[in-house]
Amino acid sequence: MAKKSSVEKNNHRKALVKRFAEKRKALLATANDTSIEMEQRFEARLKLAELPRNSSPVRVRNRCEVTGRPRAFYRKLGLSRIALRELGNKGLIPGLVKSSW
């Protein structure tokens, strides 16, 4: 089980990303538009830099929904390999079968 503080910090980052998504998208579009004057593009970059760092989607870490583990994360299921194995052995994941040969 991951530290509760790490999981909560990541949840806070997710909320900030959601809250500033529209503003960040508009500023990035302005900053990257080559048809706009250089001064306006620079202003957009400065405003973008003033936004909270944790509002950037790059800073959000994929974590297991069950354990909070940050590594060995399966995107499709939202679980780590360990949680996937445990739930699969209990038969709680439809279509997942333990292989044997």
Biopython code that builds the backbone (N, CA, C, O; Angstrom):
import numpy as np
from Bio.PDB.StructureBuilder import StructureBuilder

atoms = [
    (1, "MET", "N", (0.838, -1.177, 0.000)),
    (1, "MET", "CA", (0.000, 0.000, 0.000)),
    (1, "MET", "C", (0.883, 1.240, 0.000)),
    (1, "MET", "O", (1.830, 1.334, 0.781)),
    (2, "ALA", "N", (0.577, 2.181, -0.866)),
    (2, "ALA", "CA", (1.346, 3.422, -0.958)),
    (2, "ALA", "C", (1.008, 4.342, 0.207)),
    (2, "ALA", "O", (-0.021, 4.198, 0.867)),
    (3, "LYS", "N", (1.917, 5.297, 0.438)),
    (3, "LYS", "CA", (1.655, 6.280, 1.484)),
    (3, "LYS", "C", (0.412, 7.077, 1.133)),
    (3, "LYS", "O", (0.206, 7.453, -0.021)),
    (4, "LYS", "N", (-0.400, 7.325, 2.119)),
    (4, "LYS", "CA", (-1.651, 8.048, 1.888)),
    (4, "LYS", "C", (-1.362, 9.468, 1.407)),
    (4, "LYS", "O", (-2.111, 10.017, 0.599)),
    (5, "SER", "N", (-0.278, 10.059, 1.905)),
    (5, "SER", "CA", (0.056, 11.431, 1.500)),
    (5, "SER", "C", (0.404, 11.498, 0.014)),
    (5, "SER", "O", (0.060, 12.471, -0.658)),
    (6, "SER", "N", (1.081, 10.477, -0.504)),
    (6, "SER", "CA", (1.431, 10.455, -1.927)),
    (6, "SER", "C", (0.191, 10.341, -2.795)),
    (6, "SER", "O", (0.084, 10.992, -3.835)),
    (7, "VAL", "N", (-0.732, 9.519, -2.366)),
    (7, "VAL", "CA", (-1.972, 9.335, -3.123)),
    (7, "VAL", "C", (-2.791, 10.625, -3.100)),
    (7, "VAL", "O", (-3.333, 11.042, -4.124)),
    (8, "GLU", "N", (-2.878, 11.255, -1.924)),
    (8, "GLU", "CA", (-3.639, 12.503, -1.803)),
    (8, "GLU", "C", (-2.996, 13.627, -2.608)),
    (8, "GLU", "O", (-3.698, 14.439, -3.209)),
    (9, "LYS", "N", (-1.678, 13.677, -2.622)),
    (9, "LYS", "CA", (-0.973, 14.696, -3.409)),
    (9, "LYS", "C", (-1.295, 14.530, -4.890)),
    (9, "LYS", "O", (-1.509, 15.509, -5.604)),
    (10, "ASN", "N", (-1.326, 13.278, -5.340)),
    (10, "ASN", "CA", (-1.645, 12.997, -6.733)),
    (10, "ASN", "C", (-3.097, 13.360, -7.053)),
    (10, "ASN", "O", (-3.383, 13.871, -8.136)),
    (11, "ASN", "N", (-4.011, 13.100, -6.117)),
    (11, "ASN", "CA", (-5.416, 13.472, -6.320)),
    (11, "ASN", "C", (-5.572, 14.982, -6.394)),
    (11, "ASN", "O", (-6.380, 15.491, -7.171)),
    (12, "HIS", "N", (-4.791, 15.703, -5.578)),
    (12, "HIS", "CA", (-4.811, 17.172, -5.610)),
    (12, "HIS", "C", (-4.324, 17.672, -6.966)),
    (12, "HIS", "O", (-4.878, 18.621, -7.521)),
    (13, "ARG", "N", (-3.279, 17.024, -7.498)),
    (13, "ARG", "CA", (-2.763, 17.396, -8.820)),
    (13, "ARG", "C", (-3.818, 17.159, -9.905)),
    (13, "ARG", "O", (-3.978, 17.978, -10.809)),
    (14, "LYS", "N", (-4.529, 16.044, -9.811)),
    (14, "LYS", "CA", (-5.584, 15.752, -10.792)),
    (14, "LYS", "C", (-6.659, 16.840, -10.774)),
    (14, "LYS", "O", (-7.153, 17.257, -11.822)),
    (15, "ALA", "N", (-7.012, 17.288, -9.575)),
    (15, "ALA", "CA", (-8.028, 18.335, -9.451)),
    (15, "ALA", "C", (-7.531, 19.647, -10.053)),
    (15, "ALA", "O", (-8.289, 20.348, -10.723)),
    (16, "LEU", "N", (-6.268, 19.981, -9.819)),
    (16, "LEU", "CA", (-5.704, 21.213, -10.380)),
    (16, "LEU", "C", (-5.638, 21.143, -11.904)),
    (16, "LEU", "O", (-5.914, 22.130, -12.586)),
    (17, "VAL", "N", (-5.278, 19.991, -12.432)),
    (17, "VAL", "CA", (-5.221, 19.821, -13.890)),
    (17, "VAL", "C", (-6.597, 20.065, -14.488)),
    (17, "VAL", "O", (-6.737, 20.746, -15.504)),
    (18, "LYS", "N", (-7.606, 19.499, -13.845)),
    (18, "LYS", "CA", (-8.981, 19.658, -14.337)),
    (18, "LYS", "C", (-9.422, 21.115, -14.259)),
    (18, "LYS", "O", (-10.079, 21.621, -15.169)),
    (19, "ARG", "N", (-9.055, 21.791, -13.159)),
    (19, "ARG", "CA", (-9.497, 23.165, -12.943)),
    (19, "ARG", "C", (-8.859, 24.149, -13.933)),
    (19, "ARG", "O", (-9.517, 25.087, -14.381)),
    (20, "PHE", "N", (-7.597, 23.941, -14.273)),
    (20, "PHE", "CA", (-6.888, 24.887, -15.131)),
    (20, "PHE", "C", (-6.768, 24.420, -16.581)),
    (20, "PHE", "O", (-6.050, 25.045, -17.362)),
    (21, "ALA", "N", (-7.442, 23.352, -16.957)),
    (21, "ALA", "CA", (-7.286, 22.770, -18.297)),
    (21, "ALA", "C", (-7.658, 23.759, -19.402)),
    (21, "ALA", "O", (-6.899, 23.928, -20.356)),
    (22, "GLU", "N", (-8.807, 24.408, -19.285)),
    (22, "GLU", "CA", (-9.261, 25.325, -20.335)),
    (22, "GLU", "C", (-8.329, 26.528, -20.473)),
    (22, "GLU", "O", (-7.964, 26.919, -21.582)),
    (23, "LYS", "N", (-7.953, 27.099, -19.347)),
    (23, "LYS", "CA", (-7.068, 28.267, -19.366)),
    (23, "LYS", "C", (-5.709, 27.903, -19.967)),
    (23, "LYS", "O", (-5.160, 28.647, -20.780)),
    (24, "ARG", "N", (-5.178, 26.756, -19.558)),
    (24, "ARG", "CA", (-3.886, 26.299, -20.066)),
    (24, "ARG", "C", (-3.955, 26.033, -21.574)),
    (24, "ARG", "O", (-3.025, 26.355, -22.314)),
    (25, "LYS", "N", (-5.062, 25.444, -22.012)),
    (25, "LYS", "CA", (-5.230, 25.131, -23.433)),
    (25, "LYS", "C", (-5.262, 26.415, -24.273)),
    (25, "LYS", "O", (-4.641, 26.488, -25.333)),
    (26, "ALA", "N", (-5.990, 27.420, -23.787)),
    (26, "ALA", "CA", (-6.089, 28.686, -24.516)),
    (26, "ALA", "C", (-4.742, 29.401, -24.570)),
    (26, "ALA", "O", (-4.356, 29.925, -25.615)),
    (27, "LEU", "N", (-4.033, 29.422, -23.455)),
    (27, "LEU", "CA", (-2.724, 30.084, -23.425)),
    (27, "LEU", "C", (-1.711, 29.369, -24.310)),
    (27, "LEU", "O", (-0.904, 30.014, -24.979)),
    (28, "LEU", "N", (-1.751, 28.059, -24.314)),
    (28, "LEU", "CA", (-0.839, 27.310, -25.181)),
    (28, "LEU", "C", (-1.144, 27.540, -26.657)),
    (28, "LEU", "O", (-0.231, 27.646, -27.476)),
    (29, "ALA", "N", (-2.424, 27.616, -26.991)),
    (29, "ALA", "CA", (-2.797, 27.876, -28.386)),
    (29, "ALA", "C", (-2.296, 29.246, -28.822)),
    (29, "ALA", "O", (-1.809, 29.402, -29.942)),
    (30, "THR", "N", (-2.413, 30.243, -27.943)),
    (30, "THR", "CA", (-1.923, 31.586, -28.256)),
    (30, "THR", "C", (-0.410, 31.599, -28.366)),
    (30, "THR", "O", (0.144, 32.217, -29.275)),
    (31, "ALA", "N", (0.256, 30.930, -27.456)),
    (31, "ALA", "CA", (1.722, 30.945, -27.428)),
    (31, "ALA", "C", (2.329, 30.222, -28.620)),
    (31, "ALA", "O", (3.423, 30.572, -29.062)),
    (32, "ASN", "N", (1.641, 29.227, -29.142)),
    (32, "ASN", "CA", (2.184, 28.442, -30.257)),
    (32, "ASN", "C", (1.720, 28.913, -31.627)),
    (32, "ASN", "O", (2.185, 28.393, -32.642)),
    (33, "ASP", "N", (0.813, 29.886, -31.681)),
    (33, "ASP", "CA", (0.292, 30.390, -32.952)),
    (33, "ASP", "C", (1.301, 31.355, -33.572)),
    (33, "ASP", "O", (1.547, 32.432, -33.029)),
    (34, "THR", "N", (1.877, 30.973, -34.694)),
    (34, "THR", "CA", (2.920, 31.792, -35.326)),
    (34, "THR", "C", (2.357, 33.010, -36.051)),
    (34, "THR", "O", (3.120, 33.907, -36.411)),
    (35, "SER", "N", (1.046, 33.070, -36.274)),
    (35, "SER", "CA", (0.465, 34.216, -36.972)),
    (35, "SER", "C", (0.279, 35.422, -36.041)),
    (35, "SER", "O", (0.038, 36.535, -36.508)),
    (36, "ILE", "N", (0.389, 35.204, -34.744)),
    (36, "ILE", "CA", (0.244, 36.284, -33.761)),
    (36, "ILE", "C", (1.601, 36.945, -33.541)),
    (36, "ILE", "O", (2.645, 36.315, -33.705)),
    (37, "GLU", "N", (1.570, 38.218, -33.170)),
    (37, "GLU", "CA", (2.819, 38.940, -32.926)),
    (37, "GLU", "C", (3.614, 38.300, -31.802)),
    (37, "GLU", "O", (3.060, 37.644, -30.920)),
    (38, "MET", "N", (4.918, 38.502, -31.851)),
    (38, "MET", "CA", (5.826, 37.898, -30.884)),
    (38, "MET", "C", (5.561, 38.381, -29.456)),
    (38, "MET", "O", (5.691, 37.600, -28.514)),
    (39, "GLU", "N", (5.192, 39.656, -29.279)),
    (39, "GLU", "CA", (4.949, 40.194, -27.938)),
    (39, "GLU", "C", (3.756, 39.520, -27.271)),
    (39, "GLU", "O", (3.794, 39.210, -26.081)),
    (40, "GLN", "N", (2.691, 39.294, -28.051)),
    (40, "GLN", "CA", (1.497, 38.639, -27.514)),
    (40, "GLN", "C", (1.789, 37.188, -27.162)),
    (40, "GLN", "O", (1.294, 36.672, -26.159)),
    (41, "ARG", "N", (2.592, 36.533, -27.990)),
    (41, "ARG", "CA", (2.964, 35.148, -27.707)),
    (41, "ARG", "C", (3.797, 35.077, -26.428)),
    (41, "ARG", "O", (3.633, 34.165, -25.617)),
    (42, "PHE", "N", (4.685, 36.046, -26.262)),
    (42, "PHE", "CA", (5.525, 36.075, -25.064)),
    (42, "PHE", "C", (4.680, 36.323, -23.819)),
    (42, "PHE", "O", (4.914, 35.723, -22.770)),
    (43, "GLU", "N", (3.685, 37.222, -23.945)),
    (43, "GLU", "CA", (2.759, 37.480, -22.819)),
    (43, "GLU", "C", (2.033, 36.197, -22.423)),
    (43, "GLU", "O", (1.864, 35.910, -21.238)),
    (44, "ALA", "N", (1.604, 35.425, -23.426)),
    (44, "ALA", "CA", (0.910, 34.171, -23.144)),
    (44, "ALA", "C", (1.835, 33.195, -22.419)),
    (44, "ALA", "O", (1.401, 32.485, -21.512)),
    (45, "ARG", "N", (3.100, 33.156, -22.814)),
    (45, "ARG", "CA", (4.071, 32.276, -22.140)),
    (45, "ARG", "C", (4.272, 32.696, -20.687)),
    (45, "ARG", "O", (4.383, 31.848, -19.801)),
    (46, "LEU", "N", (4.320, 34.009, -20.444)),
    (46, "LEU", "CA", (4.485, 34.487, -19.070)),
    (46, "LEU", "C", (3.271, 34.136, -18.209)),
    (46, "LEU", "O", (3.415, 33.737, -17.053)),
    (47, "LYS", "N", (2.072, 34.289, -18.782)),
    (47, "LYS", "CA", (0.858, 33.926, -18.045)),
    (47, "LYS", "C", (0.804, 32.422, -17.789)),
    (47, "LYS", "O", (0.335, 31.978, -16.740)),
    (48, "LEU", "N", (1.284, 31.651, -18.749)),
    (48, "LEU", "CA", (1.334, 30.199, -18.589)),
    (48, "LEU", "C", (2.293, 29.816, -17.461)),
    (48, "LEU", "O", (2.035, 28.875, -16.710)),
    (49, "ALA", "N", (3.381, 30.539, -17.350)),
    (49, "ALA", "CA", (4.365, 30.265, -16.297)),
    (49, "ALA", "C", (3.830, 30.644, -14.912)),
    (49, "ALA", "O", (4.305, 30.125, -13.902)),
    (50, "GLU", "N", (2.850, 31.540, -14.863)),
    (50, "GLU", "CA", (2.278, 31.962, -13.578)),
    (50, "GLU", "C", (1.281, 30.932, -13.021)),
    (50, "GLU", "O", (0.966, 30.955, -11.832)),
    (51, "LEU", "N", (0.794, 30.043, -13.871)),
    (51, "LEU", "CA", (-0.131, 29.010, -13.402)),
    (51, "LEU", "C", (0.608, 28.065, -12.453)),
    (51, "LEU", "O", (1.828, 27.933, -12.544)),
    (52, "PRO", "N", (-0.113, 27.413, -11.550)),
    (52, "PRO", "CA", (0.541, 26.472, -10.635)),
    (52, "PRO", "C", (1.228, 25.337, -11.389)),
    (52, "PRO", "O", (0.705, 24.839, -12.385)),
    (53, "ARG", "N", (2.384, 24.940, -10.915)),
    (53, "ARG", "CA", (3.118, 23.856, -11.577)),
    (53, "ARG", "C", (2.317, 22.563, -11.591)),
    (53, "ARG", "O", (2.339, 21.817, -12.570)),
    (54, "ASN", "N", (1.614, 22.305, -10.504)),
    (54, "ASN", "CA", (0.864, 21.058, -10.409)),
    (54, "ASN", "C", (-0.378, 21.039, -11.289)),
    (54, "ASN", "O", (-1.089, 20.034, -11.323)),
    (55, "SER", "N", (-0.654, 22.122, -11.996)),
    (55, "SER", "CA", (-1.785, 22.121, -12.918)),
    (55, "SER", "C", (-1.387, 21.580, -14.294)),
    (55, "SER", "O", (-2.216, 21.498, -15.200)),
    (56, "SER", "N", (-0.125, 21.214, -14.438)),
    (56, "SER", "CA", (0.340, 20.617, -15.683)),
    (56, "SER", "C", (0.028, 19.122, -15.684)),
    (56, "SER", "O", (0.321, 18.438, -14.704)),
    (57, "PRO", "N", (-0.559, 18.600, -16.760)),
    (57, "PRO", "CA", (-0.927, 17.186, -16.783)),
    (57, "PRO", "C", (0.272, 16.238, -16.704)),
    (57, "PRO", "O", (0.118, 15.069, -16.351)),
    (58, "VAL", "N", (1.450, 16.736, -17.028)),
    (58, "VAL", "CA", (2.649, 15.906, -17.007)),
    (58, "VAL", "C", (2.996, 15.480, -15.579)),
    (58, "VAL", "O", (3.628, 14.443, -15.377)),
    (59, "ARG", "N", (2.592, 16.265, -14.605)),
    (59, "ARG", "CA", (2.967, 15.998, -13.219)),
    (59, "ARG", "C", (2.060, 14.982, -12.520)),
    (59, "ARG", "O", (2.334, 14.585, -11.388)),
    (60, "VAL", "N", (0.993, 14.563, -13.183)),
    (60, "VAL", "CA", (0.098, 13.553, -12.598)),
    (60, "VAL", "C", (0.704, 12.181, -12.832)),
    (60, "VAL", "O", (1.144, 11.864, -13.937)),
    (61, "ARG", "N", (0.723, 11.376, -11.792)),
    (61, "ARG", "CA", (1.301, 10.034, -11.849)),
    (61, "ARG", "C", (0.175, 9.004, -11.910)),
    (61, "ARG", "O", (-0.797, 9.092, -11.159)),
    (62, "ASN", "N", (0.310, 8.034, -12.804)),
    (62, "ASN", "CA", (-0.666, 6.944, -12.859)),
    (62, "ASN", "C", (-0.472, 6.053, -11.644)),
    (62, "ASN", "O", (0.630, 5.562, -11.395)),
    (63, "ARG", "N", (-1.541, 5.845, -10.889)),
    (63, "ARG", "CA", (-1.466, 5.011, -9.693)),
    (63, "ARG", "C", (-2.590, 3.982, -9.705)),
    (63, "ARG", "O", (-3.664, 4.211, -10.261)),
    (64, "CYS", "N", (-2.313, 2.850, -9.078)),
    (64, "CYS", "CA", (-3.298, 1.776, -8.944)),
    (64, "CYS", "C", (-4.481, 2.281, -8.131)),
    (64, "CYS", "O", (-4.300, 2.947, -7.112)),
    (65, "GLU", "N", (-5.690, 1.964, -8.581)),
    (65, "GLU", "CA", (-6.906, 2.386, -7.887)),
    (65, "GLU", "C", (-7.066, 1.677, -6.547)),
    (65, "GLU", "O", (-7.652, 2.235, -5.619)),
    (66, "VAL", "N", (-6.555, 0.461, -6.437)),
    (66, "VAL", "CA", (-6.730, -0.335, -5.225)),
    (66, "VAL", "C", (-5.658, -0.026, -4.188)),
    (66, "VAL", "O", (-5.966, 0.270, -3.033)),
    (67, "THR", "N", (-4.385, -0.096, -4.612)),
    (67, "THR", "CA", (-3.279, 0.025, -3.662)),
    (67, "THR", "C", (-2.576, 1.361, -3.686)),
    (67, "THR", "O", (-1.929, 1.725, -2.705)),
    (68, "GLY", "N", (-2.678, 2.103, -4.770)),
    (68, "GLY", "CA", (-1.967, 3.369, -4.896)),
    (68, "GLY", "C", (-0.556, 3.208, -5.412)),
    (68, "GLY", "O", (0.198, 4.179, -5.473)),
    (69, "ARG", "N", (-0.187, 1.990, -5.786)),
    (69, "ARG", "CA", (1.164, 1.710, -6.270)),
    (69, "ARG", "C", (1.424, 2.474, -7.574)),
    (69, "ARG", "O", (0.599, 2.426, -8.487)),
    (70, "PRO", "N", (2.577, 3.188, -7.677)),
    (70, "PRO", "CA", (2.836, 3.998, -8.858)),
    (70, "PRO", "C", (3.492, 3.242, -10.018)),
    (70, "PRO", "O", (3.498, 3.738, -11.145)),
    (71, "ARG", "N", (4.030, 2.081, -9.767)),
    (71, "ARG", "CA", (4.740, 1.358, -10.828)),
    (71, "ARG", "C", (3.962, 0.126, -11.269)),
    (71, "ARG", "O", (3.047, -0.333, -10.586)),
    (72, "ALA", "N", (4.355, -0.403, -12.440)),
    (72, "ALA", "CA", (3.709, -1.590, -13.019)),
    (72, "ALA", "C", (2.205, -1.371, -13.122)),
    (72, "ALA", "O", (1.414, -2.191, -12.656)),
    (73, "PHE", "N", (1.823, -0.262, -13.735)),
    (73, "PHE", "CA", (0.426, 0.167, -13.840)),
    (73, "PHE", "C", (-0.121, -0.206, -15.207)),
    (73, "PHE", "O", (0.474, 0.133, -16.229)),
    (74, "TYR", "N", (-1.248, -0.898, -15.231)),
    (74, "TYR", "CA", (-1.932, -1.224, -16.481)),
    (74, "TYR", "C", (-3.002, -0.162, -16.733)),
    (74, "TYR", "O", (-3.980, -0.066, -15.992)),
    (75, "ARG", "N", (-2.805, 0.634, -17.789)),
    (75, "ARG", "CA", (-3.723, 1.737, -18.085)),
    (75, "ARG", "C", (-5.140, 1.260, -18.355)),
    (75, "ARG", "O", (-6.111, 1.866, -17.904)),
    (76, "LYS", "N", (-5.242, 0.175, -19.090)),
    (76, "LYS", "CA", (-6.555, -0.309, -19.506)),
    (76, "LYS", "C", (-7.434, -0.674, -18.305)),
    (76, "LYS", "O", (-8.652, -0.499, -18.345)),
    (77, "LEU", "N", (-6.812, -1.178, -17.247)),
    (77, "LEU", "CA", (-7.566, -1.631, -16.076)),
    (77, "LEU", "C", (-7.473, -0.667, -14.902)),
    (77, "LEU", "O", (-8.323, -0.698, -14.012)),
    (78, "GLY", "N", (-6.456, 0.187, -14.884)),
    (78, "GLY", "CA", (-6.273, 1.110, -13.769)),
    (78, "GLY", "C", (-5.739, 0.426, -12.523)),
    (78, "GLY", "O", (-5.938, 0.909, -11.408)),
    (79, "LEU", "N", (-5.054, -0.710, -12.714)),
    (79, "LEU", "CA", (-4.536, -1.492, -11.596)),
    (79, "LEU", "C", (-3.050, -1.759, -11.772)),
    (79, "LEU", "O", (-2.524, -1.706, -12.884)),
    (80, "SER", "N", (-2.381, -2.046, -10.661)),
    (80, "SER", "CA", (-0.997, -2.484, -10.734)),
    (80, "SER", "C", (-0.982, -3.985, -10.991)),
    (80, "SER", "O", (-2.011, -4.653, -10.887)),
    (81, "ARG", "N", (0.181, -4.503, -11.324)),
    (81, "ARG", "CA", (0.287, -5.934, -11.639)),
    (81, "ARG", "C", (-0.063, -6.801, -10.433)),
    (81, "ARG", "O", (-0.623, -7.887, -10.580)),
    (82, "ILE", "N", (0.271, -6.316, -9.246)),
    (82, "ILE", "CA", (0.027, -7.099, -8.032)),
    (82, "ILE", "C", (-1.473, -7.162, -7.725)),
    (82, "ILE", "O", (-2.012, -8.227, -7.427)),
    (83, "ALA", "N", (-2.130, -6.013, -7.803)),
    (83, "ALA", "CA", (-3.573, -5.980, -7.558)),
    (83, "ALA", "C", (-4.316, -6.768, -8.635)),
    (83, "ALA", "O", (-5.307, -7.441, -8.349)),
    (84, "LEU", "N", (-3.832, -6.681, -9.878)),
    (84, "LEU", "CA", (-4.445, -7.429, -10.973)),
    (84, "LEU", "C", (-4.366, -8.931, -10.715)),
    (84, "LEU", "O", (-5.338, -9.655, -10.933)),
    (85, "ARG", "N", (-3.222, -9.390, -10.256)),
    (85, "ARG", "CA", (-3.043, -10.815, -9.978)),
    (85, "ARG", "C", (-3.958, -11.274, -8.835)),
    (85, "ARG", "O", (-4.597, -12.322, -8.924)),
    (86, "GLU", "N", (-4.010, -10.480, -7.769)),
    (86, "GLU", "CA", (-4.840, -10.857, -6.625)),
    (86, "GLU", "C", (-6.321, -10.908, -6.995)),
    (86, "GLU", "O", (-7.018, -11.864, -6.655)),
    (87, "LEU", "N", (-6.802, -9.873, -7.696)),
    (87, "LEU", "CA", (-8.208, -9.848, -8.092)),
    (87, "LEU", "C", (-8.525, -10.931, -9.125)),
    (87, "LEU", "O", (-9.613, -11.508, -9.125)),
    (88, "GLY", "N", (-7.552, -11.195, -10.006)),
    (88, "GLY", "CA", (-7.739, -12.241, -11.007)),
    (88, "GLY", "C", (-7.832, -13.614, -10.387)),
    (88, "GLY", "O", (-8.635, -14.442, -10.817)),
    (89, "ASN", "N", (-7.011, -13.864, -9.371)),
    (89, "ASN", "CA", (-7.047, -15.171, -8.694)),
    (89, "ASN", "C", (-8.355, -15.380, -7.941)),
    (89, "ASN", "O", (-8.811, -16.511, -7.777)),
    (90, "LYS", "N", (-8.955, -14.283, -7.485)),
    (90, "LYS", "CA", (-10.235, -14.377, -6.783)),
    (90, "LYS", "C", (-11.413, -14.470, -7.760)),
    (90, "LYS", "O", (-12.547, -14.735, -7.361)),
    (91, "GLY", "N", (-11.124, -14.248, -9.047)),
    (91, "GLY", "CA", (-12.170, -14.320, -10.059)),
    (91, "GLY", "C", (-13.007, -13.060, -10.150)),
    (91, "GLY", "O", (-14.155, -13.109, -10.591)),
    (92, "LEU", "N", (-12.444, -11.921, -9.735)),
    (92, "LEU", "CA", (-13.199, -10.673, -9.738)),
    (92, "LEU", "C", (-13.039, -9.861, -11.020)),
    (92, "LEU", "O", (-13.712, -8.846, -11.197)),
    (93, "ILE", "N", (-12.150, -10.301, -11.917)),
    (93, "ILE", "CA", (-11.961, -9.591, -13.179)),
    (93, "ILE", "C", (-12.491, -10.479, -14.303)),
    (93, "ILE", "O", (-11.927, -11.543, -14.561)),
    (94, "PRO", "N", (-13.567, -10.058, -14.976)),
    (94, "PRO", "CA", (-14.167, -10.896, -16.008)),
    (94, "PRO", "C", (-13.214, -11.091, -17.194)),
    (94, "PRO", "O", (-12.586, -10.141, -17.663)),
    (95, "GLY", "N", (-13.120, -12.308, -17.657)),
    (95, "GLY", "CA", (-12.303, -12.627, -18.824)),
    (95, "GLY", "C", (-10.863, -12.932, -18.496)),
    (95, "GLY", "O", (-10.123, -13.376, -19.374)),
    (96, "LEU", "N", (-10.437, -12.715, -17.281)),
    (96, "LEU", "CA", (-9.050, -12.977, -16.900)),
    (96, "LEU", "C", (-8.954, -14.396, -16.342)),
    (96, "LEU", "O", (-9.636, -14.751, -15.380)),
    (97, "VAL", "N", (-8.098, -15.190, -16.964)),
    (97, "VAL", "CA", (-7.948, -16.569, -16.554)),
    (97, "VAL", "C", (-6.484, -16.831, -16.239)),
    (97, "VAL", "O", (-5.602, -16.376, -16.968)),
    (98, "LYS", "N", (-6.219, -17.554, -15.169)),
    (98, "LYS", "CA", (-4.862, -17.914, -14.815)),
    (98, "LYS", "C", (-4.364, -18.921, -15.844)),
    (98, "LYS", "O", (-5.028, -19.921, -16.117)),
    (99, "SER", "N", (-3.195, -18.651, -16.410)),
    (99, "SER", "CA", (-2.685, -19.542, -17.445)),
    (99, "SER", "C", (-1.963, -20.715, -16.803)),
    (99, "SER", "O", (-1.383, -20.600, -15.723)),
    (100, "SER", "N", (-2.012, -21.835, -17.488)),
    (100, "SER", "CA", (-1.267, -23.029, -17.045)),
    (100, "SER", "C", (-0.943, -23.847, -18.286)),
    (100, "SER", "O", (-1.728, -23.904, -19.232)),
    (101, "TRP", "N", (0.224, -24.477, -18.265)),
    (101, "TRP", "CA", (0.605, -25.313, -19.416)),
    (101, "TRP", "C", (1.471, -26.448, -18.988)),
    (101, "TRP", "O", (1.887, -27.255, -19.819)),
]
sb = StructureBuilder()
sb.init_structure("model")
sb.init_model(0)
sb.init_chain("A")
sb.init_seg("    ")
for serial, (resi, resn, name, xyz) in enumerate(atoms, 1):
    if name == "N":
        sb.init_residue(resn, " ", resi, " ")
    sb.init_atom(name, np.array(xyz, "f"), 0.0, 1.0, " ", f" {name:<3s}", serial, name[0])
structure = sb.get_structure()
